[in-house]
Amino acid sequence: MPRATNAPASRERRRRVIEKAKGYRGRRSKLFRYAKDATMKGQYWSYRDRKVRKRDFRALWITRINAAARALNITYSRLIEALAKAKIDIDRKVLADLAVHEPATFKAIVEKVRPA
């Protein structure tokens, strides 16, 4: 009995990997062995960095809020504590956006929570 190689399916599988590696430099986009490693590593990084992106944005928001708050003589941690005590439920993303684009509104929020 002749040996069956499953050639059409194997070729299709390899073609899909090569398609994913399109745009990579050199042999990483041409040869299956290297394209397989490159795409696996790329998928690992993209999964990992979807998590890291959230972390980075939160750090950016905190930095922006802290800078704007310090300009109004209050620290970031005191501001967040005062917001919690005053039961003002506003997330850091929106607060950072207000600090950058609408300083007057941000100042009003700080003045409202300052006694708390």
C-alpha positions in Angstrom: 0.0 0.0 0.0 1.5 3.4 -0.9 2.3 5.9 1.7 -0.4 8.7 2.1 1.1 12.1 2.8 -2.0 14.2 3.3 -0.3 16.7 0.9 -3.2 19.1 0.2 -4.0 19.6 3.8 -0.3 20.0 4.8 0.2 22.5 1.9 -2.8 24.5 3.0 -1.7 24.6 6.6 1.8 25.8 5.6 0.3 28.3 3.2 -1.8 29.8 6.1 1.3 30.2 8.2 3.2 31.9 5.4 0.2 34.2 4.8 0.3 35.2 8.5 4.1 36.0 8.2 3.6 38.3 5.3 5.5 41.5 5.9 8.2 39.9 8.0 11.8 40.4 6.8 13.8 37.8 5.0 13.3 34.1 5.5 10.8 34.7 8.3 8.2 35.5 5.5 9.3 33.0 2.9 10.3 29.7 4.6 7.8 27.7 6.6 10.1 26.6 9.4 11.1 30.2 10.2 7.6 31.7 9.5 6.1 29.3 12.0 8.4 30.4 14.8 8.0 34.1 13.9 4.1 33.9 13.8 4.0 32.0 17.1 6.2 34.6 18.8 4.1 37.4 17.2 0.9 35.8 18.5 2.5 35.5 22.0 3.5 39.1 22.0 0.2 40.4 20.7 -1.7 38.4 23.5 0.7 39.7 26.2 0.7 43.3 25.0 -3.1 43.5 24.9 -2.8 43.1 28.7 0.2 45.5 28.9 -1.7 48.2 26.9 -4.3 48.4 29.6 -1.6 48.7 32.3 0.2 51.4 30.3 -2.9 53.5 29.8 -3.9 53.3 33.4 -0.4 54.5 34.4 -0.7 57.4 31.8 -4.1 58.4 33.2 -2.7 58.4 36.8 0.2 60.5 35.7 -2.0 63.1 34.0 -4.4 63.3 37.0 -1.5 63.7 39.4 0.1 66.5 37.4 -3.2 68.4 37.1 -4.0 67.8 40.8 -0.6 69.0 42.0 -1.2 72.2 40.0 -4.2 72.7 42.3 -2.2 71.9 45.4 -3.6 68.4 46.1 -1.9 65.0 45.5 -3.3 62.2 43.4 -3.8 59.9 46.3 -5.6 62.6 48.4 -7.8 63.4 45.4 -8.8 59.8 44.8 -9.5 59.4 48.5 -11.6 62.5 48.6 -13.6 61.4 45.5 -14.4 58.1 47.3 -15.4 59.9 50.5 -17.6 62.3 48.5 -19.1 59.3 46.7 -18.2 60.8 43.3 -17.9 57.7 41.0 -15.7 58.8 38.1 -13.1 56.6 36.5 -9.5 57.6 35.9 -9.9 57.6 32.1 -12.6 60.3 32.3 -10.8 62.2 35.0 -7.6 62.3 33.0 -9.5 63.5 29.9 -11.1 66.3 31.9 -7.7 67.2 33.3 -6.2 67.6 29.9 -9.1 69.0 27.8 -11.3 70.7 30.3 -9.2 72.1 33.2 -12.0 74.3 34.5 -14.3 71.2 35.0 -11.4 69.3 36.6 -10.8 72.3 38.9 -14.5 72.4 39.8 -14.4 68.6 40.8 -11.3 69.2 42.9 -12.9 72.2 44.7 -16.1 70.1 45.3 -14.2 67.3 47.0 -11.5 69.4 48.8 -13.5 69.5 52.1 -13.9 65.7 52.0 
